[in-house]
């Protein structure tokens, strides 16, 4: 696609966002908390949203938007809906970014967004193989359906307790200190409740997708080793959760390494073993090709899998009817990677 065509497409998307934004914004919480609602309705809502964003004839959009609003308003919480677990005490979210206005619907979250966690657990009758905190990509929203809950379902099938984290997304508009602090807080919460979840508190993995992978590196860069929240937020008052390690013990980075020439401060960092999965048709592979030598230069254990014919953003796509069977193999491969680390830890 020519640069001029990309500019035209982005301009159209911006126009559609202004037209569709007020109704779409009311659906974000539903997408981000899918297990609290009827799944078939939530999936239908996501597919209708995509149809509206791709509709090239402006005259057709109002009818589609009205249909979207009617479907959205018909979706009600299930009587046994899982709870949203707030990551921070009321009024104590550590913050640097000045964000006060979302009137143009640039972001999926308004300034009053409060980060939270949703459990996706295996049956009590099964013995967990481990725990994975799952961080969807982009600006979250409907990406949470496949990169959050679709992935959690696939990892549950492998035997893992999963926790989908709805943090403040990196650069949307919050910074790395904030997105990383939320994700590290989620990891701390899982460790603190290890007995409840029947998992080893000393082995919690983190799976980050696209922008969620950048969040994973924010956790490592800013909150591994002896680094702590108050290093970046001087007014922050530590609590009991801060006594637990915030960085992950294994990093599943799925098409989400830092950008080419992106800075990373290695001072005091403890970088865990990392597993990469990325499609060969994914432009983010250039980012991986930049990051990989840096990790090797710092003696970080790295496992890499690339998949022919797969573009960006296809993890967990089966929940939305996507068909990328070769890329789906990243899940059992990640399982083998994690089990190898766990066996070595136990030896």
TORKOL-4160 file (C-alpha; in steps of 0.2 Angstrom, whole numbers, padded with zeros to 4 digits, m for minus):
347
<pt num="1" X="0000" Y="0000" Z="0000"/>
<pt num="2" X="0007" Y="0017" Z="m0005"/>
<pt num="3" X="0010" Y="0030" Z="0008"/>
<pt num="4" X="m0003" Y="0041" Z="0001"/>
<pt num="5" X="m0016" Y="0027" Z="0003"/>
<pt num="6" X="m0011" Y="0024" Z="0021"/>
<pt num="7" X="m0014" Y="0042" Z="0024"/>
<pt num="8" X="m0031" Y="0042" Z="0016"/>
<pt num="9" X="m0035" Y="0026" Z="0026"/>
<pt num="10" X="m0030" Y="0034" Z="0043"/>
<pt num="11" X="m0040" Y="0050" Z="0039"/>
<pt num="12" X="m0055" Y="0039" Z="0035"/>
<pt num="13" X="m0053" Y="0029" Z="0052"/>
<pt num="14" X="m0051" Y="0046" Z="0061"/>
<pt num="15" X="m0068" Y="0052" Z="0054"/>
<pt num="16" X="m0077" Y="0036" Z="0057"/>
<pt num="17" X="m0070" Y="0036" Z="0075"/>
<pt num="18" X="m0078" Y="0053" Z="0078"/>
<pt num="19" X="m0094" Y="0047" Z="0070"/>
<pt num="20" X="m0094" Y="0030" Z="0079"/>
<pt num="21" X="m0084" Y="0034" Z="0095"/>
<pt num="22" X="m0099" Y="0039" Z="0107"/>
<pt num="23" X="m0107" Y="0022" Z="0104"/>
<pt num="24" X="m0091" Y="0012" Z="0102"/>
<pt num="25" X="m0084" Y="0019" Z="0118"/>
<pt num="26" X="m0099" Y="0012" Z="0128"/>
<pt num="27" X="m0094" Y="m0006" Z="0122"/>
<pt num="28" X="m0076" Y="m0006" Z="0128"/>
<pt num="29" X="m0079" Y="m0012" Z="0145"/>
<pt num="30" X="m0090" Y="m0026" Z="0138"/>
<pt num="31" X="m0075" Y="m0032" Z="0127"/>
<pt num="32" X="m0063" Y="m0030" Z="0140"/>
<pt num="33" X="m0073" Y="m0040" Z="0153"/>
<pt num="34" X="m0080" Y="m0053" Z="0141"/>
<pt num="35" X="m0082" Y="m0067" Z="0154"/>
<pt num="36" X="m0095" Y="m0056" Z="0163"/>
<pt num="37" X="m0107" Y="m0057" Z="0148"/>
<pt num="38" X="m0114" Y="m0069" Z="0135"/>
<pt num="39" X="m0100" Y="m0073" Z="0124"/>
<pt num="40" X="m0109" Y="m0075" Z="0108"/>
<pt num="41" X="m0117" Y="m0058" Z="0110"/>
<pt num="42" X="m0100" Y="m0050" Z="0114"/>
<pt num="43" X="m0092" Y="m0058" Z="0098"/>
<pt num="44" X="m0106" Y="m0052" Z="0087"/>
<pt num="45" X="m0103" Y="m0035" Z="0094"/>
<pt num="46" X="m0085" Y="m0035" Z="0090"/>
<pt num="47" X="m0088" Y="m0041" Z="0072"/>
<pt num="48" X="m0101" Y="m0028" Z="0069"/>
<pt num="49" X="m0088" Y="m0015" Z="0076"/>
<pt num="50" X="m0076" Y="m0021" Z="0063"/>
<pt num="51" X="m0089" Y="m0020" Z="0049"/>
<pt num="52" X="m0093" Y="m0002" Z="0054"/>
<pt num="53" X="m0074" Y="0003" Z="0054"/>
<pt num="54" X="m0072" Y="m0004" Z="0037"/>
<pt num="55" X="m0088" Y="0002" Z="0029"/>
<pt num="56" X="m0082" Y="0014" Z="0015"/>
<pt num="57" X="m0099" Y="0022" Z="0011"/>
<pt num="58" X="m0103" Y="0035" Z="0024"/>
<pt num="59" X="m0122" Y="0034" Z="0021"/>
<pt num="60" X="m0122" Y="0016" Z="0027"/>
<pt num="61" X="m0114" Y="0019" Z="0043"/>
<pt num="62" X="m0129" Y="0027" Z="0053"/>
<pt num="63" X="m0139" Y="0011" Z="0051"/>
<pt num="64" X="m0125" Y="0000" Z="0056"/>
<pt num="65" X="m0121" Y="0011" Z="0071"/>
<pt num="66" X="m0139" Y="0010" Z="0077"/>
<pt num="67" X="m0139" Y="m0009" Z="0075"/>
<pt num="68" X="m0123" Y="m0009" Z="0085"/>
<pt num="69" X="m0130" Y="0002" Z="0099"/>
<pt num="70" X="m0146" Y="m0009" Z="0100"/>
<pt num="71" X="m0135" Y="m0025" Z="0102"/>
<pt num="72" X="m0123" Y="m0017" Z="0114"/>
<pt num="73" X="m0138" Y="m0011" Z="0125"/>
<pt num="74" X="m0146" Y="m0029" Z="0125"/>
<pt num="75" X="m0130" Y="m0036" Z="0133"/>
<pt num="76" X="m0132" Y="m0038" Z="0152"/>
<pt num="77" X="m0120" Y="m0045" Z="0165"/>
<pt num="78" X="m0122" Y="m0063" Z="0169"/>
<pt num="79" X="m0129" Y="m0068" Z="0186"/>
<pt num="80" X="m0113" Y="m0077" Z="0191"/>
<pt num="81" X="m0101" Y="m0065" Z="0182"/>
<pt num="82" X="m0083" Y="m0066" Z="0188"/>
<pt num="83" X="m0077" Y="m0050" Z="0198"/>
<pt num="84" X="m0066" Y="m0037" Z="0191"/>
<pt num="85" X="m0051" Y="m0036" Z="0204"/>
<pt num="86" X="m0045" Y="m0018" Z="0206"/>
<pt num="87" X="m0026" Y="m0018" Z="0205"/>
<pt num="88" X="m0024" Y="m0002" Z="0216"/>
<pt num="89" X="m0033" Y="0004" Z="0232"/>
<pt num="90" X="m0046" Y="0018" Z="0228"/>
<pt num="91" X="m0038" Y="0034" Z="0223"/>
<pt num="92" X="m0020" Y="0027" Z="0225"/>
<pt num="93" X="m0016" Y="0023" Z="0206"/>
<pt num="94" X="0002" Y="0029" Z="0204"/>
<pt num="95" X="0001" Y="0042" Z="0190"/>
<pt num="96" X="0013" Y="0053" Z="0179"/>
<pt num="97" X="0004" Y="0056" Z="0163"/>
<pt num="98" X="m0008" Y="0071" Z="0163"/>
<pt num="99" X="m0023" Y="0065" Z="0154"/>
<pt num="100" X="m0039" Y="0074" Z="0155"/>
<pt num="101" X="m0048" Y="0074" Z="0138"/>
<pt num="102" X="m0054" Y="0060" Z="0127"/>
<pt num="103" X="m0068" Y="0070" Z="0118"/>
<pt num="104" X="m0062" Y="0064" Z="0101"/>
<pt num="105" X="m0062" Y="0046" Z="0106"/>
<pt num="106" X="m0043" Y="0044" Z="0102"/>
<pt num="107" X="m0041" Y="0031" Z="0116"/>
<pt num="108" X="m0052" Y="0016" Z="0122"/>
<pt num="109" X="m0050" Y="0022" Z="0140"/>
<pt num="110" X="m0056" Y="0038" Z="0147"/>
<pt num="111" X="m0046" Y="0048" Z="0160"/>
<pt num="112" X="m0055" Y="0039" Z="0175"/>
<pt num="113" X="m0050" Y="0022" Z="0169"/>
<pt num="114" X="m0045" Y="0011" Z="0184"/>
<pt num="115" X="m0034" Y="m0004" Z="0180"/>
<pt num="116" X="m0040" Y="m0022" Z="0185"/>
<pt num="117" X="m0038" Y="m0041" Z="0183"/>
<pt num="118" X="m0050" Y="m0055" Z="0178"/>
<pt num="119" X="m0046" Y="m0073" Z="0183"/>
<pt num="120" X="m0048" Y="m0087" Z="0170"/>
<pt num="121" X="m0045" Y="m0102" Z="0180"/>
<pt num="122" X="m0044" Y="m0121" Z="0177"/>
<pt num="123" X="m0056" Y="m0132" Z="0186"/>
<pt num="124" X="m0053" Y="m0136" Z="0204"/>
<pt num="125" X="m0052" Y="m0155" Z="0200"/>
<pt num="126" X="m0036" Y="m0151" Z="0189"/>
<pt num="127" X="m0019" Y="m0148" Z="0196"/>
<pt num="128" X="m0012" Y="m0132" Z="0188"/>
<pt num="129" X="0005" Y="m0132" Z="0179"/>
<pt num="130" X="0008" Y="m0114" Z="0183"/>
<pt num="131" X="0002" Y="m0096" Z="0181"/>
<pt num="132" X="0002" Y="m0084" Z="0167"/>
<pt num="133" X="m0003" Y="m0066" Z="0167"/>
<pt num="134" X="m0010" Y="m0061" Z="0150"/>
<pt num="135" X="m0008" Y="m0043" Z="0143"/>
<pt num="136" X="m0018" Y="m0040" Z="0127"/>
<pt num="137" X="m0011" Y="m0028" Z="0114"/>
<pt num="138" X="m0015" Y="m0011" Z="0106"/>
<pt num="139" X="m0026" Y="0000" Z="0116"/>
<pt num="140" X="m0035" Y="m0015" Z="0123"/>
<pt num="141" X="m0054" Y="m0014" Z="0118"/>
<pt num="142" X="m0059" Y="m0028" Z="0107"/>
<pt num="143" X="m0041" Y="m0034" Z="0106"/>
<pt num="144" X="m0045" Y="m0041" Z="0123"/>
<pt num="145" X="m0057" Y="m0054" Z="0116"/>
<pt num="146" X="m0043" Y="m0064" Z="0106"/>
<pt num="147" X="m0027" Y="m0058" Z="0114"/>
<pt num="148" X="m0034" Y="m0059" Z="0131"/>
<pt num="149" X="m0048" Y="m0071" Z="0134"/>
<pt num="150" X="m0045" Y="m0082" Z="0118"/>
<pt num="151" X="m0027" Y="m0084" Z="0123"/>
<pt num="152" X="m0032" Y="m0087" Z="0141"/>
<pt num="153" X="m0043" Y="m0101" Z="0135"/>
<pt num="154" X="m0029" Y="m0109" Z="0125"/>
<pt num="155" X="m0017" Y="m0108" Z="0140"/>
<pt num="156" X="m0031" Y="m0115" Z="0152"/>
<pt num="157" X="m0032" Y="m0130" Z="0140"/>
<pt num="158" X="m0013" Y="m0133" Z="0143"/>
<pt num="159" X="m0016" Y="m0133" Z="0162"/>
<pt num="160" X="m0012" Y="m0115" Z="0167"/>
<pt num="161" X="m0021" Y="m0103" Z="0179"/>
<pt num="162" X="m0023" Y="m0087" Z="0169"/>
<pt num="163" X="m0026" Y="m0069" Z="0174"/>
<pt num="164" X="m0030" Y="m0056" Z="0160"/>
<pt num="165" X="m0023" Y="m0039" Z="0165"/>
<pt num="166" X="m0032" Y="m0023" Z="0160"/>
<pt num="167" X="m0018" Y="m0011" Z="0163"/>
<pt num="168" X="m0016" Y="0007" Z="0157"/>
<pt num="169" X="m0010" Y="0003" Z="0139"/>
<pt num="170" X="0008" Y="0008" Z="0135"/>
<pt num="171" X="0008" Y="0025" Z="0125"/>
<pt num="172" X="m0011" Y="0025" Z="0125"/>
<pt num="173" X="m0009" Y="0038" Z="0132"/>
<pt num="174" X="0000" Y="0032" Z="0148"/>
<pt num="175" X="0019" Y="0029" Z="0149"/>
<pt num="176" X="0030" Y="0014" Z="0152"/>
<pt num="177" X="0032" Y="0018" Z="0171"/>
<pt num="178" X="0012" Y="0017" Z="0172"/>
<pt num="179" X="0009" Y="0003" Z="0161"/>
<pt num="180" X="0023" Y="m0007" Z="0169"/>
<pt num="181" X="0017" Y="m0003" Z="0187"/>
<pt num="182" X="0000" Y="m0010" Z="0183"/>
<pt num="183" X="0007" Y="m0026" Z="0176"/>
<pt num="184" X="0019" Y="m0028" Z="0190"/>
<pt num="185" X="0005" Y="m0025" Z="0202"/>
<pt num="186" X="m0005" Y="m0039" Z="0194"/>
<pt num="187" X="0010" Y="m0051" Z="0195"/>
<pt num="188" X="0012" Y="m0047" Z="0214"/>
<pt num="189" X="m0006" Y="m0050" Z="0216"/>
<pt num="190" X="m0005" Y="m0067" Z="0209"/>
<pt num="191" X="0010" Y="m0071" Z="0219"/>
<pt num="192" X="0002" Y="m0065" Z="0235"/>
<pt num="193" X="m0013" Y="m0077" Z="0232"/>
<pt num="194" X="m0003" Y="m0092" Z="0226"/>
<pt num="195" X="m0011" Y="m0103" Z="0239"/>
<pt num="196" X="m0028" Y="m0099" Z="0233"/>
<pt num="197" X="m0023" Y="m0102" Z="0215"/>
<pt num="198" X="m0013" Y="m0118" Z="0219"/>
<pt num="199" X="0003" Y="m0111" Z="0210"/>
<pt num="200" X="0021" Y="m0109" Z="0214"/>
<pt num="201" X="0023" Y="m0090" Z="0220"/>
<pt num="202" X="0041" Y="m0091" Z="0214"/>
<pt num="203" X="0036" Y="m0094" Z="0196"/>
<pt num="204" X="0024" Y="m0083" Z="0187"/>
<pt num="205" X="0025" Y="m0080" Z="0169"/>
<pt num="206" X="0019" Y="m0065" Z="0159"/>
<pt num="207" X="0012" Y="m0066" Z="0141"/>
<pt num="208" X="0012" Y="m0050" Z="0131"/>
<pt num="209" X="0005" Y="m0047" Z="0114"/>
<pt num="210" X="0010" Y="m0033" Z="0103"/>
<pt num="211" X="0009" Y="m0017" Z="0114"/>
<pt num="212" X="0007" Y="m0030" Z="0128"/>
<pt num="213" X="0024" Y="m0036" Z="0124"/>
<pt num="214" X="0031" Y="m0018" Z="0126"/>
<pt num="215" X="0022" Y="m0018" Z="0143"/>
<pt num="216" X="0031" Y="m0034" Z="0148"/>
<pt num="217" X="0048" Y="m0025" Z="0144"/>
<pt num="218" X="0042" Y="m0010" Z="0155"/>
<pt num="219" X="0039" Y="m0022" Z="0169"/>
<pt num="220" X="0057" Y="m0029" Z="0167"/>
<pt num="221" X="0066" Y="m0012" Z="0164"/>
<pt num="222" X="0057" Y="m0003" Z="0178"/>
<pt num="223" X="0052" Y="m0016" Z="0191"/>
<pt num="224" X="0064" Y="m0030" Z="0191"/>
<pt num="225" X="0078" Y="m0033" Z="0203"/>
<pt num="226" X="0078" Y="m0020" Z="0217"/>
<pt num="227" X="0068" Y="m0007" Z="0207"/>
<pt num="228" X="0052" Y="m0002" Z="0215"/>
<pt num="229" X="0036" Y="0009" Z="0212"/>
<pt num="230" X="0042" Y="0023" Z="0223"/>
<pt num="231" X="0057" Y="0025" Z="0212"/>
<pt num="232" X="0046" Y="0033" Z="0199"/>
<pt num="233" X="0031" Y="0039" Z="0209"/>
<pt num="234" X="0039" Y="0048" Z="0225"/>
<pt num="235" X="0022" Y="0050" Z="0233"/>
<pt num="236" X="0018" Y="0032" Z="0232"/>
<pt num="237" X="0015" Y="0023" Z="0249"/>
<pt num="238" X="0020" Y="0005" Z="0247"/>
<pt num="239" X="0008" Y="m0008" Z="0254"/>
<pt num="240" X="0008" Y="m0027" Z="0257"/>
<pt num="241" X="0008" Y="m0032" Z="0239"/>
<pt num="242" X="0025" Y="m0022" Z="0236"/>
<pt num="243" X="0034" Y="m0035" Z="0247"/>
<pt num="244" X="0031" Y="m0047" Z="0233"/>
<pt num="245" X="0042" Y="m0048" Z="0217"/>
<pt num="246" X="0034" Y="m0038" Z="0203"/>
<pt num="247" X="0044" Y="m0045" Z="0188"/>
<pt num="248" X="0039" Y="m0061" Z="0179"/>
<pt num="249" X="0049" Y="m0077" Z="0180"/>
<pt num="250" X="0047" Y="m0081" Z="0161"/>
<pt num="251" X="0042" Y="m0069" Z="0147"/>
<pt num="252" X="0031" Y="m0075" Z="0133"/>
<pt num="253" X="0033" Y="m0060" Z="0120"/>
<pt num="254" X="0021" Y="m0063" Z="0106"/>
<pt num="255" X="0024" Y="m0051" Z="0091"/>
<pt num="256" X="0028" Y="m0038" Z="0104"/>
<pt num="257" X="0047" Y="m0033" Z="0106"/>
<pt num="258" X="0052" Y="m0015" Z="0108"/>
<pt num="259" X="0054" Y="m0005" Z="0092"/>
<pt num="260" X="0069" Y="m0003" Z="0081"/>
<pt num="261" X="0081" Y="0008" Z="0090"/>
<pt num="262" X="0070" Y="0009" Z="0105"/>
<pt num="263" X="0079" Y="0013" Z="0121"/>
<pt num="264" X="0081" Y="0000" Z="0135"/>
<pt num="265" X="0091" Y="0004" Z="0151"/>
<pt num="266" X="0100" Y="m0012" Z="0157"/>
<pt num="267" X="0106" Y="m0005" Z="0174"/>
<pt num="268" X="0100" Y="m0016" Z="0188"/>
<pt num="269" X="0089" Y="m0026" Z="0176"/>
<pt num="270" X="0085" Y="m0045" Z="0179"/>
<pt num="271" X="0079" Y="m0051" Z="0162"/>
<pt num="272" X="0070" Y="m0068" Z="0163"/>
<pt num="273" X="0071" Y="m0081" Z="0150"/>
<pt num="274" X="0060" Y="m0075" Z="0135"/>
<pt num="275" X="0050" Y="m0085" Z="0122"/>
<pt num="276" X="0046" Y="m0076" Z="0105"/>
<pt num="277" X="0033" Y="m0080" Z="0093"/>
<pt num="278" X="0030" Y="m0070" Z="0077"/>
<pt num="279" X="0023" Y="m0072" Z="0060"/>
<pt num="280" X="0034" Y="m0070" Z="0045"/>
<pt num="281" X="0021" Y="m0058" Z="0037"/>
<pt num="282" X="0022" Y="m0047" Z="0053"/>
<pt num="283" X="0030" Y="m0030" Z="0050"/>
<pt num="284" X="0035" Y="m0031" Z="0069"/>
<pt num="285" X="0048" Y="m0044" Z="0064"/>
<pt num="286" X="0060" Y="m0030" Z="0061"/>
<pt num="287" X="0058" Y="m0025" Z="0079"/>
<pt num="288" X="0062" Y="m0043" Z="0084"/>
<pt num="289" X="0077" Y="m0043" Z="0073"/>
<pt num="290" X="0083" Y="m0028" Z="0082"/>
<pt num="291" X="0080" Y="m0034" Z="0100"/>
<pt num="292" X="0086" Y="m0052" Z="0098"/>
<pt num="293" X="0105" Y="m0048" Z="0096"/>
<pt num="294" X="0103" Y="m0036" Z="0111"/>
<pt num="295" X="0096" Y="m0050" Z="0122"/>
<pt num="296" X="0110" Y="m0062" Z="0116"/>
<pt num="297" X="0123" Y="m0049" Z="0120"/>
<pt num="298" X="0117" Y="m0048" Z="0138"/>
<pt num="299" X="0116" Y="m0067" Z="0139"/>
<pt num="300" X="0097" Y="m0069" Z="0141"/>
<pt num="301" X="0090" Y="m0086" Z="0137"/>
<pt num="302" X="0079" Y="m0084" Z="0121"/>
<pt num="303" X="0068" Y="m0096" Z="0112"/>
<pt num="304" X="0062" Y="m0090" Z="0095"/>
<pt num="305" X="0048" Y="m0097" Z="0084"/>
<pt num="306" X="0042" Y="m0089" Z="0067"/>
<pt num="307" X="0027" Y="m0094" Z="0057"/>
<pt num="308" X="0025" Y="m0093" Z="0038"/>
<pt num="309" X="0010" Y="m0084" Z="0031"/>
<pt num="310" X="0005" Y="m0076" Z="0047"/>
<pt num="311" X="0002" Y="m0057" Z="0049"/>
<pt num="312" X="0001" Y="m0047" Z="0065"/>
<pt num="313" X="m0011" Y="m0049" Z="0079"/>
<pt num="314" X="m0017" Y="m0067" Z="0077"/>
<pt num="315" X="m0014" Y="m0074" Z="0094"/>
<pt num="316" X="m0031" Y="m0082" Z="0101"/>
<pt num="317" X="m0039" Y="m0078" Z="0084"/>
<pt num="318" X="m0049" Y="m0094" Z="0084"/>
<pt num="319" X="m0062" Y="m0087" Z="0097"/>
<pt num="320" X="m0067" Y="m0074" Z="0083"/>
<pt num="321" X="m0067" Y="m0088" Z="0069"/>
<pt num="322" X="m0049" Y="m0084" Z="0063"/>
<pt num="323" X="m0040" Y="m0099" Z="0055"/>
<pt num="324" X="m0021" Y="m0099" Z="0058"/>
<pt num="325" X="m0017" Y="m0117" Z="0063"/>
<pt num="326" X="0002" Y="m0115" Z="0061"/>
<pt num="327" X="0002" Y="m0100" Z="0072"/>
<pt num="328" X="m0009" Y="m0109" Z="0085"/>
<pt num="329" X="0006" Y="m0120" Z="0088"/>
<pt num="330" X="0015" Y="m0106" Z="0098"/>
<pt num="331" X="0004" Y="m0111" Z="0113"/>
<pt num="332" X="0010" Y="m0129" Z="0115"/>
<pt num="333" X="0028" Y="m0123" Z="0111"/>
<pt num="334" X="0026" Y="m0110" Z="0125"/>
<pt num="335" X="0020" Y="m0124" Z="0137"/>
<pt num="336" X="0035" Y="m0134" Z="0133"/>
<pt num="337" X="0046" Y="m0119" Z="0136"/>
<pt num="338" X="0038" Y="m0115" Z="0153"/>
<pt num="339" X="0039" Y="m0133" Z="0158"/>
<pt num="340" X="0057" Y="m0134" Z="0154"/>
<pt num="341" X="0060" Y="m0119" Z="0165"/>
<pt num="342" X="0050" Y="m0126" Z="0179"/>
<pt num="343" X="0058" Y="m0143" Z="0179"/>
<pt num="344" X="0075" Y="m0134" Z="0180"/>
<pt num="345" X="0070" Y="m0124" Z="0194"/>
<pt num="346" X="0064" Y="m0139" Z="0204"/>
<pt num="347" X="0079" Y="m0149" Z="0200"/>
